[in-house]
Amino acid sequence: MLRPWILALAVALSLAVGVGCRTRPAQVATIPFGQGDQAVYDLLHDGTKIGTVIVETAQDETTGDWTLSYCDSFGRRATVVARDRTLEPIGSTTEWLENGVRLRSEASYGNGQVSISTDGPDGTRTAVIALLPHTYDNEQLLITARAFPLARGFRGRFGLVLTSAAITGQGSLRVVGEETVSAMGDQIPCYVVEFRLAGGRQRAWYQMAAPHHLVKYANGSTGLTLARVGQ
């Protein structure tokens, strides 16, 4: 069964990948999001549209923290609350369907660890995991990368937590080129960003100009692609 968890970048994140110790941490430079921003993507498998993904960002007027969320037409919904200036995760909630059963995972970050609770047909499973430095929630990574200082030659490393499986690991990203992508009736100059994860290498195309929208994403190992079609 095809499980198009397209924004859950590291579904196979069971082992840390090799990342050079000289590679600097991937850290937020400038927050590019706007209050109530929304982006709509076609979800394709081997070039054929199979669904839709909607990505949204919103800022809490009191705390300044950001809510980064997405949902797809297969019933997966994910929400990550992240700190205002660093986008370090505070908590996350993920819901998805598996064999017709709706599952739910909640995570709370703090004091160098993440506490995870997952409700399923066999009851509730809990886990507490120590965090690597500069760790992000898996469900936020493609959105958060918009805030990294993308430019020619940029590279960075990060820790990543896949809360739905209660596993953690390390990954990296680097800008590997520049391309113009056709999207939304326009030609959009983009940075091509390669993510290196335990499940392989995946690529994303981010608009070079602010607010650095994700324009396209391709997972070569699954044949899944995101293509921005609206806002």
HELIX and SHEET records of a PDB file:
HELIX    1   1 ASN A  138  GLN A  140  5                                   3    
HELIX    2   2 LEU A  141  THR A  144  1                                   4    
HELIX    3   3 ALA A  145  ALA A  147  5                                   3    
SHEET    1   A15 GLY A 123  ALA A 130  0                                        
SHEET    2   A15 GLN A 113  GLY A 120 -1                                        
SHEET    3   A15 VAL A 101  GLY A 110 -1                                        
SHEET    4   A15 PRO A  89  GLU A  98 -1                                        
SHEET    5   A15 ARG A  77  ALA A  82 -1                                        
SHEET    6   A15 TRP A  66  ASP A  72 -1                                        
SHEET    7   A15 THR A  48  GLN A  59 -1                                        
SHEET    8   A15 ASP A  37  HIS A  45 -1                                        
SHEET    9   A15 LEU A 224  GLY A 230 -1                                        
SHEET   10   A15 LEU A 214  ASN A 219 -1                                        
SHEET   11   A15 GLY A 200  GLN A 207 -1                                        
SHEET   12   A15 ASP A 186  LEU A 197 -1                                        
SHEET   13   A15 ILE A 167  ALA A 183 -1                                        
SHEET   14   A15 ARG A 155  LEU A 162 -1                                        
SHEET   15   A15 THR A 135  ASP A 137  1                                        
END                                                                             
